[in-house]
Amino acid sequence: MKVSRTAPVVIAAAALLAGCGKVTELKPAQGQSLPVKPLMARTTPTADELLTPPPYARPERVDELVKRSQPREADPFDLPPPTGGAAPALPAAPEPAAEDTGVVTHP
C-alpha cells in the first residue's frame, strides 16, 4: 500500500482546522438550565464558577528548601516502648510429633 506525501499534510491541516474556532462564553444548551442553587449558597453559581476548581483541589507545592540546619524540637509523643525497647520474645517452637506407626485401638 503506497501512501502519498500529501496525506500527512492534509491530516495536519485538518487537525489545525479542527482546533481553530470561535471561543465564546459557556452557556447551557438550549432548553436546559444551569444546576439549581446549592442549599447554603447565596446565589446560583455561573458556568465559570462551576468550572473553576476550588483551592483545595489544586494545592500549591511548597518548594522551600531548608536554608540552614536547625535541630528538631523534642517530640512529647516519641516515647520508648513500655518494655524498655527490647524486642518481643518469639513464641516457643512446637515440638515435633512422634512418629508412632502402631495400631490405634479405642478403649
C-alpha positions as YAML, in Angstrom:
chain: A
units: angstrom
residues:
- id: 1
  name: MET
  ca: [0.00, 0.00, 0.00]
- id: 2
  name: LYS
  ca: [1.51, 3.29, -1.08]
- id: 3
  name: VAL
  ca: [0.86, 6.46, 0.93]
- id: 4
  name: SER
  ca: [1.16, 9.77, -0.84]
- id: 5
  name: ARG
  ca: [3.33, 12.53, 0.54]
- id: 6
  name: THR
  ca: [0.41, 14.90, 0.84]
- id: 7
  name: ALA
  ca: [-1.50, 12.66, 3.29]
- id: 8
  name: PRO
  ca: [0.42, 13.86, 6.39]
- id: 9
  name: VAL
  ca: [0.00, 17.47, 5.28]
- id: 10
  name: VAL
  ca: [-3.75, 17.01, 4.82]
- id: 11
  name: ILE
  ca: [-4.06, 15.32, 8.23]
- id: 12
  name: ALA
  ca: [-2.07, 18.10, 9.93]
- id: 13
  name: ALA
  ca: [-4.18, 20.78, 8.22]
- id: 14
  name: ALA
  ca: [-7.38, 19.05, 9.31]
- id: 15
  name: ALA
  ca: [-6.15, 18.85, 12.91]
- id: 16
  name: LEU
  ca: [-5.24, 22.55, 12.91]
- id: 17
  name: LEU
  ca: [-8.59, 23.48, 11.40]
- id: 18
  name: ALA
  ca: [-10.45, 21.39, 13.96]
- id: 19
  name: GLY
  ca: [-8.62, 23.15, 16.80]
- id: 20
  name: CYS
  ca: [-9.46, 26.55, 15.40]
- id: 21
  name: GLY
  ca: [-12.77, 28.06, 16.37]
- id: 22
  name: LYS
  ca: [-14.53, 30.93, 17.94]
- id: 23
  name: VAL
  ca: [-14.19, 30.98, 21.72]
- id: 24
  name: THR
  ca: [-17.30, 32.24, 23.47]
- id: 25
  name: GLU
  ca: [-18.72, 32.25, 26.94]
- id: 26
  name: LEU
  ca: [-20.09, 28.89, 28.02]
- id: 27
  name: LYS
  ca: [-23.86, 28.66, 28.26]
- id: 28
  name: PRO
  ca: [-26.21, 25.77, 28.89]
- id: 29
  name: ALA
  ca: [-27.68, 24.03, 25.87]
- id: 30
  name: GLN
  ca: [-30.91, 25.50, 24.51]
- id: 31
  name: GLY
  ca: [-33.83, 24.37, 26.65]
- id: 32
  name: GLN
  ca: [-31.52, 23.48, 29.55]
- id: 33
  name: SER
  ca: [-30.57, 25.49, 32.60]
- id: 34
  name: LEU
  ca: [-27.66, 25.62, 34.98]
- id: 35
  name: PRO
  ca: [-27.82, 23.34, 38.01]
- id: 36
  name: VAL
  ca: [-30.07, 24.50, 40.84]
- id: 37
  name: LYS
  ca: [-28.70, 26.74, 43.57]
- id: 38
  name: PRO
  ca: [-26.96, 24.78, 46.35]
- id: 39
  name: LEU
  ca: [-28.81, 24.92, 49.66]
- id: 40
  name: MET
  ca: [-26.28, 27.05, 51.56]
- id: 41
  name: ALA
  ca: [-25.28, 29.28, 48.61]
- id: 42
  name: ARG
  ca: [-26.49, 32.84, 48.34]
- id: 43
  name: THR
  ca: [-26.70, 32.78, 44.53]
- id: 44
  name: THR
  ca: [-26.70, 30.23, 41.74]
- id: 45
  name: PRO
  ca: [-23.10, 29.75, 40.54]
- id: 46
  name: THR
  ca: [-22.28, 30.74, 36.96]
- id: 47
  name: ALA
  ca: [-20.76, 28.36, 34.41]
- id: 48
  name: ASP
  ca: [-17.29, 29.88, 35.01]
- id: 49
  name: GLU
  ca: [-17.65, 29.45, 38.79]
- id: 50
  name: LEU
  ca: [-18.67, 25.82, 38.31]
- id: 51
  name: LEU
  ca: [-15.67, 25.17, 36.07]
- id: 52
  name: THR
  ca: [-13.14, 26.85, 38.38]
- id: 53
  name: PRO
  ca: [-11.72, 24.27, 40.79]
- id: 54
  name: PRO
  ca: [-11.64, 25.26, 44.47]
- id: 55
  name: PRO
  ca: [-8.24, 25.96, 46.05]
- id: 56
  name: TYR
  ca: [-8.15, 22.61, 47.84]
- id: 57
  name: ALA
  ca: [-8.46, 20.79, 44.50]
- id: 58
  name: ARG
  ca: [-5.08, 22.13, 43.35]
- id: 59
  name: PRO
  ca: [-2.92, 22.80, 46.40]
- id: 60
  name: GLU
  ca: [0.24, 24.78, 45.87]
- id: 61
  name: ARG
  ca: [3.55, 23.00, 46.23]
- id: 62
  name: VAL
  ca: [5.95, 24.05, 48.91]
- id: 63
  name: ASP
  ca: [9.37, 24.02, 47.33]
- id: 64
  name: GLU
  ca: [11.09, 25.99, 50.05]
- id: 65
  name: LEU
  ca: [14.47, 24.49, 50.74]
- id: 66
  name: VAL
  ca: [15.96, 24.40, 54.19]
- id: 67
  name: LYS
  ca: [18.20, 27.43, 54.33]
- id: 68
  name: ARG
  ca: [20.09, 26.36, 57.45]
- id: 69
  name: SER
  ca: [20.14, 23.30, 59.66]
- id: 70
  name: GLN
  ca: [18.10, 23.50, 62.80]
- id: 71
  name: PRO
  ca: [17.78, 20.83, 65.49]
- id: 72
  name: ARG
  ca: [14.34, 19.31, 65.81]
- id: 73
  name: GLU
  ca: [12.20, 20.17, 68.77]
- id: 74
  name: ALA
  ca: [11.58, 17.45, 71.32]
- id: 75
  name: ASP
  ca: [8.56, 15.34, 70.43]
- id: 76
  name: PRO
  ca: [6.47, 14.56, 73.52]
- id: 77
  name: PHE
  ca: [4.96, 11.55, 71.74]
- id: 78
  name: ASP
  ca: [8.30, 9.98, 70.82]
- id: 79
  name: LEU
  ca: [8.36, 7.56, 73.76]
- id: 80
  name: PRO
  ca: [10.20, 4.24, 74.08]
- id: 81
  name: PRO
  ca: [8.11, 1.05, 74.15]
- id: 82
  name: PRO
  ca: [6.82, 0.05, 77.60]
- id: 83
  name: THR
  ca: [9.17, -2.96, 77.66]
- id: 84
  name: GLY
  ca: [12.19, -0.71, 77.64]
- id: 85
  name: GLY
  ca: [12.94, -1.12, 73.96]
- id: 86
  name: ALA
  ca: [13.60, -4.86, 73.90]
- id: 87
  name: ALA
  ca: [12.12, -6.79, 71.00]
- id: 88
  name: PRO
  ca: [9.22, -9.08, 71.91]
- id: 89
  name: ALA
  ca: [10.12, -12.70, 72.64]
- id: 90
  name: LEU
  ca: [9.38, -15.24, 69.95]
- id: 91
  name: PRO
  ca: [6.79, -17.88, 70.73]
- id: 92
  name: ALA
  ca: [8.13, -21.32, 71.64]
- id: 93
  name: ALA
  ca: [8.54, -23.65, 68.68]
- id: 94
  name: PRO
  ca: [6.07, -26.56, 68.68]
- id: 95
  name: GLU
  ca: [7.57, -29.95, 69.49]
- id: 96
  name: PRO
  ca: [7.71, -32.35, 66.56]
- id: 97
  name: ALA
  ca: [5.09, -35.06, 66.67]
- id: 98
  name: ALA
  ca: [6.33, -38.58, 67.48]
- id: 99
  name: GLU
  ca: [6.09, -40.98, 64.60]
- id: 100
  name: ASP
  ca: [4.07, -43.80, 66.07]
- id: 101
  name: THR
  ca: [3.05, -46.31, 63.43]
- id: 102
  name: GLY
  ca: [1.28, -48.63, 65.83]
- id: 103
  name: VAL
  ca: [-2.31, -49.72, 65.53]
- id: 104
  name: VAL
  ca: [-4.85, -47.35, 67.01]
- id: 105
  name: THR
  ca: [-7.30, -49.05, 69.34]
- id: 106
  name: HIS
  ca: [-10.23, -47.45, 71.02]
- id: 107
  name: PRO
  ca: [-10.84, -48.35, 74.68]
...
